[in-house]
Amino acid sequence: MILERLDVPPAELERRTGWSIRPEGACRGEVCVALQEPFDVSDLARRLGMALVRDEGHDLWALGPESGARALSSAQLPDITLPDCQGRDFALRSLRGTKVFMIAWASW
């Protein structure tokens, strides 16, 4: 989410992230996280584990999705099995010891 300021109106934040700002804090579904007052995106980012970076040259902020923890806890790939282009299971561990270039894509 690209931001021009850190005091985003709560309605815009909810529309763009799914988190609504209520008196009890930032809420999505039954989950609520307490926030400081007045509301500030940097507090939300810190409490939800969201990346928040500033592009000083363009005076913009980028707010990443919540991760619940650090974005990367290690550089080790978990044991993943994905369908190949014919729909058969392909274990990424079968590539261990070789160089791999992996592209992830989603239509949304």
Order of alpha helices (4+ residues) and beta strands (2+ residues): beta-alpha-beta-beta-beta-alpha-beta-beta-beta-beta
